[in-house]
Amino acid sequence: MSESDAILAKLKLYLEPLGMEVYMFQVDWYNQHVAELFKLPYKTGTTCAVILTIPSFFDTCFLPYLRNSIETNQTSIKDPIDSCIAYHVSSAVKSLAMKNVHVMYDYELYANRRPKVLVQTAAHVAGAAFYYQRHHVVSDPWEQRKNIFGICIHPQFGGWFAIRSVLVFEDISTCLEYLEPIDSVPETSKRIELLQRLNDNWRDWTYRDIISVKEKYSEKQKLYFSTPPKDRNLTFLQNLL
């Protein structure tokens, strides 16, 4: 078993029961897909991992974490979801007993507001979820629009998942096998529909159902994420439990 295989096995053992998925990739795969200012400053072959949360995460991991936070009077944390993920990802990394592991989260920005890592690109090159972008549509129907945002689609959960973190194992360099992400939306018409749903009316979440899915967010989970953070007060959080 290679070092990267051993790392993956340990991370899965810790995180999968919590409703998280882990996929490995090499930093050069990521750097080949992003503009110069987004490239990660690590040597070719450096091993990385991307971590996703799937629908079961909310009930399996987040609600127990939230219950404990309320019981121990720690509900002043800015974002309970981010705090929950950071706690468990940090614990998983500590369980590896490794040095020089750089952890980045999806919400982290530099002072100039530039993301520290483009998590959708990371998920794509890791084979976790296909990142559908404007260039994946042969005939661009949005000529008059400057920006058309892209979205990752998971082969089992469609859009009902989230990309949370990227780990860089600075001292580990292994030759991984590159696996293309599964193209769950191969038809041009469906890709156009997906990007239109996302860009024109993302709040209705219908883009998440572009394919048939194994599982989606529960009504309680939908309520949480559709409620503005400023309105997620203690009473709201207690009613989730």
C-alpha positions in Angstrom: 0.0 0.0 0.0 1.4 3.4 -1.0 1.6 6.3 1.4 -1.3 8.1 -0.3 -3.4 4.9 -0.1 -2.7 4.7 3.6 -3.6 8.3 4.1 -6.9 7.9 2.2 -7.8 4.8 4.1 -7.3 6.5 7.5 -9.2 9.6 6.4 -12.1 7.5 5.1 -12.2 5.5 8.3 -12.6 8.7 10.4 -14.8 10.8 8.1 -17.1 8.5 6.1 -19.2 7.5 9.1 -19.8 11.3 9.6 -21.2 11.7 6.1 -18.1 13.0 4.4 -16.3 11.7 1.3 -12.5 11.9 0.6 -10.8 11.9 -2.8 -7.1 12.2 -3.5 -5.3 14.2 -6.3 -2.0 15.7 -7.2 -1.3 19.4 -6.9 -0.1 19.6 -10.5 -3.5 18.3 -11.8 -5.2 21.2 -10.0 -2.6 23.8 -11.1 -3.0 22.8 -14.8 -6.7 23.8 -14.5 -6.5 27.2 -12.9 -5.1 30.6 -13.7 -1.6 31.6 -12.5 -2.8 33.5 -9.4 -4.8 30.5 -8.2 -1.9 27.9 -8.5 -0.9 26.2 -5.3 2.8 26.7 -4.5 3.8 23.1 -4.1 6.1 20.8 -6.1 4.8 18.6 -8.8 3.4 15.3 -7.5 2.5 16.7 -4.1 -0.4 14.7 -2.7 -3.7 16.4 -1.8 -7.2 15.5 -0.7 -10.6 17.1 -1.1 -13.3 16.5 1.4 -17.1 16.7 0.6 -20.2 16.5 2.8 -23.1 14.5 1.5 -26.8 14.7 2.7 -26.3 12.3 5.6 -23.7 14.7 7.2 -26.4 16.9 8.6 -28.1 14.3 10.8 -25.2 12.1 11.4 -22.6 14.7 12.3 -23.9 18.3 12.4 -26.9 17.9 14.7 -25.0 15.9 17.4 -22.3 18.6 17.2 -24.9 21.4 17.5 -26.6 19.6 20.4 -23.4 19.4 22.3 -22.6 23.1 21.5 -25.9 24.2 22.9 -25.6 22.0 26.0 -22.1 23.4 26.7 -23.1 27.0 25.9 -20.9 27.3 22.8 -23.5 28.6 20.4 -21.8 31.9 20.0 -19.7 30.4 17.2 -20.0 32.4 14.0 -21.1 29.5 11.7 -21.9 26.1 13.4 -21.5 24.2 10.1 -18.1 25.6 9.4 -17.0 25.0 13.0 -18.3 21.4 12.9 -16.4 20.6 9.7 -13.2 22.3 11.0 -13.4 20.3 14.2 -13.8 17.0 12.5 -11.3 17.6 9.6 -8.7 18.8 12.2 -9.3 15.7 14.3 -9.0 13.5 11.2 -5.7 15.2 10.3 -4.4 14.8 13.8 -5.2 11.1 13.7 -2.7 10.8 10.8 0.1 11.9 13.1 1.8 13.7 10.2 3.7 16.9 9.9 3.3 19.7 7.3 -0.4 19.1 6.4 -1.9 22.3 5.1 -5.6 22.5 5.6 -7.8 25.0 3.5 -11.5 25.5 3.8 -14.0 26.5 1.1 -14.8 29.8 2.8 -11.2 31.0 3.4 -10.1 34.1 1.5 -6.9 36.1 1.3 -7.0 39.8 2.3 -7.8 40.7 -1.3 -10.9 38.5 -1.2 -9.3 35.9 -3.5 -10.2 32.3 -2.5 -7.3 30.3 -1.1 -8.3 27.3 -3.1 -10.9 26.7 -5.9 -12.7 23.7 -4.3 -14.8 22.9 -7.4 -11.7 22.5 -9.5 -10.2 20.4 -6.8 -13.2 18.1 -6.7 -13.2 17.8 -10.5 -9.5 16.8 -10.8 -9.9 14.4 -7.9 -12.7 12.6 -9.8 -15.2 13.4 -7.1 -17.7 15.5 -9.1 -17.8 17.0 -12.6 -17.4 20.7 -12.7 -19.7 22.0 -15.4 -18.7 25.3 -16.8 -19.6 27.6 -19.7 -17.0 26.0 -22.0 -18.7 22.6 -21.6 -21.6 23.9 -23.8 -20.7 23.7 -27.5 -22.9 26.6 -28.6 -22.8 29.3 -26.0 -26.4 30.7 -25.6 -25.2 33.4 -23.2 -23.3 35.7 -25.6 -24.6 38.9 -23.9 -23.7 37.8 -20.4 -20.2 38.3 -19.0 -20.4 35.8 -16.1 -21.9 32.4 -16.1 -21.1 30.5 -13.0 -20.3 26.8 -13.1 -21.3 24.0 -10.7 -20.1 20.6 -9.6 -22.5 17.7 -10.0 -21.9 14.5 -7.9 -22.8 11.3 -9.7 -24.8 10.0 -6.8 -26.1 13.1 -5.1 -26.4 15.6 -8.0 -26.2 19.0 -6.4 -27.1 17.8 -3.0 -23.6 17.9 -1.5 -20.9 20.5 -0.6 -17.1 20.7 -1.1 -15.7 21.7 2.2 -11.9 21.4 2.4 -8.6 20.7 0.6 -5.7 19.1 2.4 -2.1 19.4 1.1 0.4 16.8 2.3 3.5 18.9 1.7 6.0 16.1 2.4 4.2 13.3 0.4 4.8 12.9 -3.3 3.3 9.9 -5.0 2.2 9.0 -8.5 -1.6 8.7 -8.4 -3.8 7.4 -11.2 -5.8 10.2 -12.7 -9.5 9.4 -12.9 -11.9 11.5 -14.9 -15.0 12.6 -13.0 -18.2 10.9 -14.1 -20.0 13.0 -16.6 -23.5 12.8 -15.2 -24.9 15.5 -17.6 -23.6 14.6 -21.0 -26.4 16.2 -23.1 -25.8 19.8 -24.2 -29.5 20.7 -23.6 -29.2 19.4 -20.0 -26.0 21.3 -19.4 -27.6 24.5 -20.6 -30.6 23.8 -18.3 -28.2 23.2 -15.4 -26.3 26.4 -15.8 -29.4 28.4 -16.5 -31.1 27.1 -13.3 -28.0 27.9 -11.3 -27.4 31.4 -12.7 -31.0 32.6 -13.0 -32.7 31.1 -10.0 -30.2 29.3 -7.7 -32.3 30.0 -4.6 -35.0 27.5 -5.7 -32.3 24.8 -5.7 -33.8 23.0 -8.8 -30.3 22.8 -10.3 -29.5 20.3 -7.7 -32.0 17.9 -9.2 -30.6 18.0 -12.7 -30.1 14.2 -12.4 -31.9 11.5 -10.4 -30.2 11.3 -7.0 -29.6 8.6 -4.4 -30.4 11.0 -1.5 -31.0 14.7 -1.1 -31.2 17.2 1.8 -33.9 16.6 4.4 -36.5 19.4 4.9 -34.8 20.3 8.1 -31.5 20.6 6.3 -33.1 22.7 3.6 -34.6 25.0 6.2 -31.2 25.5 7.8 -29.4 26.4 4.6 -32.2 28.6 3.2 -32.3 30.6 6.5 -29.9 33.6 6.4 -27.1 33.2 8.9 -28.2 36.3 10.8 -31.5 34.6 11.5 -30.1 31.3 12.8 -30.5 32.4 16.4 -30.5 30.0 19.5 -34.2 29.4 19.2 -33.9 28.5 15.6 -31.0 26.1 16.3 -32.8 24.5 19.2 -35.9 23.8 17.0 -33.7 21.8 14.7 -32.9 19.2 17.4 
